Amino acid sequence: MKIGEMIAPRAAFGDALVELGGKDQEVVVFDSDVGTSTQTARFKGAYPDRFYQVGIAEQNMVAMAAGMSTLGFRPWVSTFAVFLAKRAADQVRVSIAYPKLNVKLNGAYGGIPTGKAGATHQSVEDIAVMRCMPHMTVVCPGDAYETEQAVYEANKFVGPLYLRTVRCPVPIIFDKNHLFEIGRAYTLHEGNQVTIISTGMMTPKALRAALELEKDGIKARLIHMPTIKPMDEEAIVKASKETGQIITIENHSRLGGLGGAVAEVLSEHAPCKLHRLGFPDCFGESGDNEAIFSKFGVNTECIISKAKEMIKC
C-alpha cells in the first residue's frame, strides 16, 4: 500500500482474515450471506472448513460464535453494521459482552457509504450502541493499512471487540512506521490554536483540512482516535489544556459516538470549547456519499470553516 492510494478498508479486512487464517488454526469466520460485500468470501475460498454461512440469521450467527469461543476457537462475526448493532444487539449483549467471550465483531458498511442503499442499510448509531455495552472494545480504523493492523491486534486481544469497517475506497495515510495499538490516539499534525479529533474514514479528510489550515497560517493539531473505547483520555485532556478548543468529526451520529465520548471526557476532566461534526438526529438517505457528507457538513471544507470560526471567537 502506498500513501494516497485509494483502497477500501473492507478489502483490507478480507485480506487480513486470510493471512490470520494461515497463521492461527483457531480462527473461524461467521457470515450472514454478505460475504462478497464484507469480503469474508476471501476467507471462505482459502479455508472453507472454517467458514460458516448461516444465511440472513444474524442473531443465530452471534449465538453460534459465542458457543464456538467457549471451545477455544477465535470466532470472527461479520455482517453489515446496521444489522449487527441492532438486529443482533440482544445476542451481542447477553451472549458475548456479558460473559466477556472472546468474539470479534466486524460491523461492515459503517456509516453512510453503503452503495446508495439508503437509510435501512446505513448505520449511524452502531458506535453508540457498542460503546455503551460493558466489556466491549470499539475500534474504527482510519484507512486500509490501519484496518489490517487492527485485525491482527484484535485477534491477539482477549475479549469482546467491535471493529468498524467501511465499504468505499479511502486514501492510505499510514505507512509501515505506523503501529496500531488498541486504546492509543495518534497525533498526525501538530498545532496549538485548535485541535481536530477524528476517527475512521474521516481522518484522511481531517488531515487534508489541517494541511489547508496550515497554508492559511492556522496551526491545527490533528488527533486520530481509532479506538473509541477505551478512549485515550490523556490525549484529549492535553489537547484541551494546550489549544483550548476542539472539533470532532465522524461518519456517525453526533449522539453517542466520537463527539459524545470526547464531550464526556472534557466535561469531567478539562472543559473547553467543543464543536461536534457528524450527522444530526436523523436517518441517512440514498445518494452519492460525498454529496450526503457535504449536505450534513461532514467534510474537509466544514472542518476548515469551523476551525476558522472558532479561532476568531
C-alpha positions as CSV (number, residue, x, y, z in Angstrom):
1,M,0.0,0.0,0.0
2,K,1.3,3.4,-1.0
3,I,0.4,6.8,0.6
4,G,-2.5,8.3,-1.3
5,E,-3.6,5.0,-2.9
6,M,-7.4,4.5,-2.7
7,I,-8.2,1.2,-1.0
8,A,-11.5,0.1,0.6
9,P,-11.0,-0.9,4.2
10,R,-13.4,-3.9,3.7
11,A,-10.9,-5.3,1.2
12,A,-8.1,-4.9,3.7
13,F,-10.2,-6.7,6.3
14,G,-10.8,-9.6,4.0
15,D,-7.1,-10.0,3.2
16,A,-6.1,-9.7,6.8
17,L,-8.5,-12.5,7.7
18,V,-7.0,-14.8,5.1
19,E,-3.5,-14.1,6.5
20,L,-4.7,-14.7,10.0
21,G,-6.3,-18.0,9.0
22,G,-3.0,-19.3,7.7
23,K,-1.2,-18.5,11.0
24,D,-3.9,-19.3,13.5
25,Q,-5.9,-22.5,13.1
26,E,-8.3,-21.5,15.8
27,V,-9.7,-18.6,13.7
28,V,-13.2,-19.3,12.4
29,V,-15.4,-16.9,10.4
30,F,-19.2,-16.5,10.5
31,D,-21.1,-14.7,7.7
32,S,-24.8,-13.9,7.2
33,D,-25.0,-14.1,3.4
34,V,-23.0,-10.9,2.8
35,G,-19.5,-12.4,2.3
36,T,-18.9,-10.9,-1.1
37,S,-19.8,-7.5,0.3
38,T,-17.9,-7.7,3.6
39,Q,-15.0,-9.6,1.9
40,T,-15.1,-12.6,4.2
41,A,-15.6,-14.6,0.9
42,R,-11.8,-14.5,0.6
43,F,-11.5,-16.5,3.9
44,K,-14.1,-18.9,2.6
45,G,-12.1,-19.5,-0.5
46,A,-8.9,-20.2,1.5
47,Y,-10.3,-22.1,4.4
48,P,-13.8,-23.4,3.6
49,D,-13.8,-25.8,6.6
50,R,-13.5,-22.9,9.0
51,F,-16.2,-20.7,7.3
52,Y,-19.8,-20.8,8.5
53,Q,-22.5,-19.4,6.2
54,V,-25.6,-19.0,8.4
55,G,-27.8,-17.1,6.0
56,I,-29.7,-14.0,7.0
57,A,-30.0,-15.0,10.6
58,E,-27.7,-12.6,12.5
59,Q,-29.0,-13.4,16.0
60,N,-28.3,-17.1,15.5
61,M,-24.9,-16.3,14.0
62,V,-23.8,-14.3,17.1
63,A,-25.0,-17.1,19.4
64,M,-23.1,-19.7,17.4
65,A,-19.9,-17.7,17.5
66,A,-20.4,-17.3,21.3
67,G,-20.6,-21.1,21.7
68,M,-17.5,-21.7,19.5
69,S,-15.5,-19.3,21.6
70,T,-16.1,-21.4,24.7
71,L,-14.4,-24.3,22.9
72,G,-11.2,-22.3,22.4
73,F,-11.9,-21.1,18.9
74,R,-11.4,-17.4,17.9
75,P,-14.6,-16.5,16.1
76,W,-14.9,-13.5,13.8
77,V,-18.5,-12.5,13.1
78,S,-19.0,-10.3,10.0
79,T,-22.1,-8.6,8.7
80,F,-23.4,-5.1,8.0
81,A,-23.0,-2.8,11.0
82,V,-26.7,-1.8,10.8
83,F,-27.7,-5.5,11.5
84,L,-25.0,-6.4,13.9
85,A,-25.5,-3.4,16.2
86,K,-29.3,-3.5,16.2
87,R,-30.9,-6.7,14.9
88,A,-28.4,-8.8,16.9
89,A,-27.9,-6.4,19.7
90,D,-29.5,-8.5,22.3
91,Q,-27.4,-11.6,21.5
92,V,-24.2,-9.5,21.3
93,R,-25.0,-8.0,24.7
94,V,-26.2,-11.2,26.6
95,S,-24.2,-13.9,24.8
96,I,-20.9,-12.1,24.2
97,A,-20.4,-8.9,26.1
98,Y,-21.9,-10.0,29.4
99,P,-19.8,-13.2,29.8
100,K,-16.8,-11.4,28.2
101,L,-16.4,-14.0,25.5
102,N,-13.5,-13.8,23.0
103,V,-15.5,-12.9,19.9
104,K,-14.6,-10.3,17.3
105,L,-17.4,-8.5,15.6
106,N,-16.9,-6.8,12.2
107,G,-19.5,-4.1,11.6
108,A,-19.1,-3.6,7.8
109,Y,-20.6,-0.8,5.7
110,G,-20.3,1.5,8.7
111,G,-21.9,4.9,8.4
112,I,-23.2,6.5,5.2
113,P,-21.2,4.6,2.4
114,T,-23.4,1.7,1.6
115,G,-23.6,1.8,-2.2
116,K,-26.6,4.1,-2.2
117,A,-28.7,1.6,-0.2
118,G,-30.2,4.4,1.9
119,A,-31.4,4.6,5.5
120,T,-32.3,1.0,6.0
121,H,-28.6,-0.1,5.5
122,Q,-26.7,3.0,6.8
123,S,-25.6,2.7,10.4
124,V,-25.0,6.0,12.1
125,E,-25.8,4.6,15.6
126,D,-23.6,1.5,15.8
127,I,-20.7,3.0,17.7
128,A,-23.1,4.4,20.3
129,V,-24.7,1.0,20.7
130,M,-21.5,-0.9,21.1
131,R,-19.7,1.8,23.1
132,C,-22.3,1.7,25.9
133,M,-22.1,-2.1,26.3
134,P,-19.9,-3.1,29.3
135,H,-16.8,-5.1,28.4
136,M,-17.0,-4.1,24.7
137,T,-13.9,-2.6,23.0
138,V,-14.7,-0.4,19.9
139,V,-12.2,0.2,17.1
140,C,-12.6,2.4,14.0
141,P,-9.5,2.4,11.7
142,G,-8.6,5.3,9.6
143,D,-7.5,3.5,6.4
144,A,-6.9,0.1,4.8
145,Y,-3.4,-0.2,6.3
146,E,-4.6,0.5,9.8
147,T,-7.5,-1.8,9.2
148,E,-5.1,-4.7,8.6
149,Q,-3.2,-3.9,11.7
150,A,-6.4,-3.6,13.7
151,V,-7.4,-7.1,12.6
152,Y,-4.1,-8.6,13.8
153,E,-4.2,-6.8,17.1
154,A,-7.9,-7.6,17.7
155,N,-7.1,-11.3,17.2
156,K,-4.5,-11.1,19.9
157,F,-6.8,-9.2,22.2
158,V,-8.8,-11.3,24.6
159,G,-12.4,-10.3,25.0
160,P,-15.3,-8.8,23.0
161,L,-14.3,-6.3,20.3
162,Y,-16.2,-4.4,17.7
163,L,-14.3,-3.4,14.6
164,R,-16.0,-0.9,12.2
165,T,-15.1,-1.1,8.5
166,V,-16.4,0.9,5.6
167,R,-17.3,0.0,2.0
168,C,-15.9,2.8,0.0
169,P,-12.2,3.3,-1.0
170,V,-10.3,5.6,1.4
171,P,-6.9,7.2,0.8
172,I,-3.9,5.5,2.5
173,I,-2.4,7.9,5.1
174,F,-0.3,5.5,7.1
175,D,2.9,3.7,6.3
176,K,4.9,0.9,7.9
177,N,6.1,3.2,10.6
178,H,2.5,3.4,12.0
179,L,2.0,0.8,14.7
180,F,-1.7,0.5,15.7
181,E,-2.3,-0.1,19.4
182,I,-5.7,-0.6,21.0
183,G,-6.6,2.4,23.2
184,R,-4.0,4.7,21.8
185,A,-4.5,8.0,20.0
186,Y,-2.1,9.4,17.3
187,T,-1.1,13.0,16.7
188,L,-0.9,13.3,12.9
189,H,-0.3,17.1,12.8
190,E,1.0,19.5,15.4
191,G,-0.7,22.7,16.3
192,N,-1.6,24.9,19.3
193,Q,-4.6,27.0,18.1
194,V,-7.3,24.4,17.7
195,T,-7.5,20.6,17.9
196,I,-9.3,18.3,15.4
197,I,-10.1,14.9,16.7
198,S,-11.2,12.4,14.0
199,T,-11.9,8.7,13.7
200,G,-12.3,6.2,10.8
201,M,-12.6,7.4,7.2
202,M,-12.9,11.0,8.4
203,T,-9.2,11.1,9.4
204,P,-8.0,11.5,5.8
205,K,-10.4,14.3,5.4
206,A,-9.3,15.9,8.7
207,L,-5.6,15.6,7.7
208,R,-6.3,17.4,4.5
209,A,-8.1,20.1,6.5
210,A,-5.2,20.5,8.9
211,L,-2.8,20.9,5.9
212,E,-5.0,23.5,4.3
213,L,-5.4,25.4,7.5
214,E,-1.6,25.5,7.8
215,K,-1.4,27.2,4.4
216,D,-3.6,29.9,5.9
217,G,-1.3,30.3,8.9
218,I,-3.6,28.4,11.3
219,K,-1.9,25.8,13.4
220,A,-4.3,22.9,13.9
221,R,-3.5,19.8,15.9
222,L,-4.9,16.6,14.5
223,I,-5.5,13.7,16.7
224,H,-6.6,10.4,15.1
225,M,-8.7,8.3,17.5
226,P,-9.0,4.8,16.1
227,T,-10.1,3.3,19.4
228,I,-13.4,4.8,20.6
229,K,-13.5,2.6,23.7
230,P,-11.3,2.6,25.7
231,M,-10.5,6.1,24.7
232,D,-7.1,7.8,25.1
233,E,-8.3,10.4,27.6
234,E,-4.8,11.7,28.2
235,A,-4.5,12.9,24.6
236,I,-7.9,14.7,24.8
237,V,-7.1,16.4,28.1
238,K,-3.7,17.5,26.9
239,A,-5.3,19.0,23.7
240,S,-7.9,20.8,25.7
241,K,-5.4,22.4,28.0
242,E,-2.9,23.3,25.2
243,T,-5.3,24.5,22.5
244,G,-8.5,25.4,24.4
245,Q,-10.9,24.4,21.6
246,I,-11.7,21.1,19.9
247,I,-13.6,19.9,16.8
248,T,-14.6,16.3,16.4
249,I,-15.6,14.7,13.1
250,E,-17.0,11.2,12.5
251,N,-19.0,9.1,10.0
252,H,-21.7,8.6,12.6
253,S,-24.3,10.4,14.6
254,R,-23.2,13.3,16.8
255,L,-25.1,11.4,19.6
256,G,-23.1,8.8,21.4
257,G,-20.2,8.4,19.0
258,L,-16.7,10.0,19.0
259,G,-18.1,13.5,19.7
260,G,-20.2,12.3,22.6
261,A,-17.3,10.4,24.1
262,V,-14.9,13.4,23.8
263,A,-17.6,15.6,25.4
264,E,-17.8,13.2,28.3
265,V,-14.0,13.3,28.9
266,L,-13.9,17.1,28.6
267,S,-16.8,17.7,30.9
268,E,-15.2,15.6,33.6
269,H,-11.5,16.5,33.3
270,A,-10.8,19.6,31.2
271,P,-13.8,21.6,29.9
272,C,-13.2,23.7,26.7
273,K,-15.0,24.9,23.6
274,L,-16.2,21.9,21.6
275,H,-17.9,21.6,18.3
276,R,-19.0,18.1,17.0
277,L,-19.2,17.4,13.3
278,G,-21.3,14.4,12.5
279,F,-24.9,13.5,11.5
280,P,-27.7,15.2,13.3
281,D,-30.6,13.3,15.0
282,C,-31.9,11.8,11.7
283,F,-31.7,8.8,9.4
284,G,-29.5,8.7,6.4
285,E,-30.6,8.9,2.8
286,S,-29.8,7.5,-0.6
287,G,-27.3,9.2,-2.8
288,D,-23.7,9.9,-3.6
289,N,-21.5,9.5,-0.4
290,E,-19.7,12.8,-0.7
291,A,-22.9,14.7,-1.5
292,I,-24.5,13.4,1.7
293,F,-21.4,14.2,3.7
294,S,-21.4,17.7,2.3
295,K,-25.2,18.2,3.0
296,F,-24.6,17.5,6.7
297,G,-21.3,19.3,7.0
298,V,-19.2,16.2,7.5
299,N,-16.3,17.0,5.2
300,T,-12.9,18.8,4.9
301,E,-14.5,22.1,4.0
302,C,-16.7,22.2,7.1
303,I,-13.7,21.4,9.3
304,I,-11.8,24.3,7.8
305,S,-14.7,26.7,8.1
306,K,-15.5,25.7,11.7
307,A,-11.8,26.0,12.8
308,K,-11.5,29.5,11.4
309,E,-14.8,30.5,13.1
310,M,-13.7,29.1,16.5
311,I,-10.3,30.9,16.3
312,K,-11.9,34.2,15.5
313,C,-14.3,34.0,18.5
